[in-house]
């Protein structure tokens, strides 16, 4: 699964979009909720905090019980 999101000047995540998932839509909502809880160091450009667009690949694995 590939997602795209905005990292704000305060390091929070917003605007999570699923770009590709296989199987389609099965884990999309879980990925969006998970990514929205992530926190990053504030992105900076020329010493000032800025927003940046990022992409991340997420792999879900199921374990046999």
Secondary structure, DSSP 4 states (H G I P E B T S, - for coil): -EEEEEEPTTSBEEEEEEEE-SSTTTSHHHHHHHHHH-B-PPPEETTEE--EEEEEE----PPP-
